[in-house]
Amino acid sequence: MSIEELFELHQQMQSVLREKLLAKKAALEDRLRQLNQPPSDAASANPARRAKPPT
């Protein structure tokens, strides 16, 4: 392979890896956004546990 061909291959791989990395970053940011949301009303509507009766 010539230097020009190697450099073109390098640029192609760099482009593909950049796209994959940006997609992974976006997915992780979405997941982080979901995890940082306050709990929904359905999850916080659970009543407190009752006290254990004496035995």
C-alpha positions in Angstrom: 0.0 0.0 0.0 1.2 3.5 -0.7 1.3 6.2 1.8 -1.7 7.9 0.2 -3.8 4.7 0.5 -2.8 4.2 4.1 -3.7 7.8 4.9 -7.1 7.4 3.2 -7.7 4.2 5.2 -6.7 6.1 8.4 -9.2 8.9 7.6 -12.0 6.4 6.8 -11.4 4.5 10.1 -11.3 7.7 12.0 -14.6 8.8 10.6 -16.3 5.5 11.4 -14.9 5.4 14.9 -16.0 9.0 15.5 -19.6 8.2 14.4 -19.7 5.2 16.7 -18.3 7.1 19.6 -20.8 9.9 19.2 -23.7 7.4 19.0 -22.5 5.7 22.1 -22.1 9.1 23.9 -25.6 10.1 22.9 -27.0 6.8 24.2 -25.2 7.2 27.5 -26.3 10.8 27.9 -29.9 9.7 27.3 -29.5 7.0 29.9 -28.0 9.4 32.4 -30.8 11.8 31.8 -33.3 9.1 32.6 -31.5 8.1 35.8 -31.4 11.7 37.0 -35.2 12.2 36.7 -37.1 12.3 39.9 -39.2 9.2 40.6 -42.7 9.1 39.1 -45.8 9.4 41.3 -46.6 5.7 40.9 -43.3 4.7 42.5 -43.6 7.2 45.4 -47.3 6.3 46.0 -46.3 3.1 47.9 -47.6 3.4 51.4 -45.2 3.1 54.3 -44.7 -0.3 55.7 -46.8 -1.3 58.6 -45.3 -2.0 62.0 -44.7 -5.7 62.8 -47.3 -6.9 65.4 -45.9 -8.0 68.7 -45.6 -11.8 69.1 
